[in-house]
Amino acid sequence: MNELGRLEDLPQDYRDALTQRNLVPLWPSLRGVLPPHIPTRQTTATHWPYETIKPLLLQAGELTPIEKAERRVLVLANPGHGLEKMQASPAIYLGMQLLLPGEWAPSHRHTPNAVRMVVEGEGAWTTVDGEKCMMSRGDLILTPTGLWHEHGHDGQEPVVWLDVLDLPLVYYMEASYHINGDRQKQIVGRGDRAYARGGVLPTPVFQRTNKRYPMLRYSWVDVKAALESLAADRPDLEAIQVTYVNPETGEDAENILGFYALMLRPGQTLSLPARSPAQVFHQIEGSVEVTVQSQVFALAQADTCCAPGYTAVRLRNGSTEHAAFVFIADEAPLHRKLGVYEVRD
Ligand code: GTQ
């Protein structure tokens, strides 16, 4: 490959003249912004064990009242990007949020899309667009762009969940903002039951719903049952995986990030090919060993890790007795929409 000219090769007065006019020569930086064959990635494979997060999160509960936090969250930040950037990958933000009994995180809406994956505790709820979504371990609750949401807690124990947002991307686009609102009037609820079975859809005769986000809560009981049915039905299948979708259209549940649940049979090893999007793994049940580049992470229940894009990942269920269940978030919908999605062998 041709050696390109360096900045230092240019006379200082010429460089100064460029700078004064807000001009920059491309060639010294060309290989940097268009590296050969594979992108430069700041995202480094990182593991956030839950046992290290939980005591610090509970301490935040003592140190900072909810009124002083609005959202009491410890952000899972990728050191490769710099912790202050508060991002796990180019487009993914992760946060562990704590809500104590009786607390209320007030209603707001914002441009970034969010989901909540419930980690532990009973009795909390998120009201999204008026619909009260109860939160139990493993449930996925969508709070898509622009929809009002607030969190409350009528139970007895602390509740913790994992927030996954496309905040880094929306912030980078200079399109991130929020609006505060009043406490929402909760309507009927149980919206998750309307779409709890595959193959049939509600078809009201007199009125169409036509909601962009018809389903806001995906109960873990149903998703786990779907995975177990799939595993039983298809012993030939290597990857027992389901995608969280809009049940009316089959499209990804949200516009930018993709969400999936994966089951590993007892003793199973699964190799995922290198694909362009970065991804996040969160252990819902059981334990899995995740190999990314030269790193090996032993994920225990409620642990989270991330892998950069263009990187193969190997998942191994070390238990020969129990299945393991992993929640995955990735940037695939974004990459597909932008036309840069790739799978490499
Ligand atoms: O619960 O609405 O982790 O607005 C970051 C921003 C959670 C939330 C986060 C948010 C929320």
Boltz pocket constraint, residues with backbone or C-beta under 6 A from the ligand:
constraints:
  - pocket:
      binder: B
      contacts: [[A, 71], [A, 73], [A, 94], [A, 95], [A, 97], [A, 110], [A, 114], [A, 149], [A, 163], [A, 165]]
      max_distance: 6.0
